[in-house]
Amino acid sequence: MAQFKVSYVVEDGTHPGALVNAKHEPRVGDRVQLDGYLFEVTEIQELMPSNGDFGLIHATCRHLRQGQ
């Protein structure tokens, strides 16, 4: 099973973002909850080509609302 290290960066800087281990590669439009807040992924950049077992991804996201 592939493992991804995802760097989430919030586009307006209102949240410090996060570095997260994930089992699935994020996609534009995905929603992610960080520290009780909900974000939508707006851009994906592969920082290191996936070798089948590991990938390094940068995901830019925008704040939607406080999570539940």
N, C-alpha and C positions, 0 to 999 in steps of 0.2 A: 504494500500500500504506500502510495506517495505521501510525503510530508512536505508542507509548505511553511516557510517563515514569511509572514506578511507584515509589512510596515505600513500601518494606516496613518495617513497624514490628513488633517482637517484643513480644507482649503482656505478658510477665513481665519485660522489660527485661534479660534475660541476654545479649542481643546488641544491638549498636548499630543494627542494621537496615541498609538500603542504599537508594540511589536508582539505579534501573536503567532503561535503555532497552530496550523490548520491542517485538516485532512483533505480538504478540497480547495482547489484554486478559486479565488474570488472572481466574480464577473461584474461588469458594469451593470448597475441596477440592483445588485444585491444589497441587502440591509444588514447592518452589523450593530450590535450593542456594545458600547465601551463605557465603562464606569457609570452605568445607569442612564446613558444617553443613546438615542437611536440615530444612526447615520446611514446615508445612501452612498454607495460607491459610484463615483463619476468618471474615474479614469484608472486604467491598469497599465503598469509597466513591468515587464519581466527584467529584473536586475541581473539575473544569472540564468542562462538556459537550463531548463529542467533536465536532469539526467535520468529521469524515470523514477527515482526514489526521493528526490529532493528538489525543491524549487525556491527561489528567492524572489518575492513579488513586492512591488510598491503599489499601494492603492490609495488614490486621492479620494476623499469623501466629503460630503456636506452634511451639516447638522440638520436633522429633521425635527426632533423633539426629545423631551426627557422620556426615557424608556419606562417600562412597567415592571 
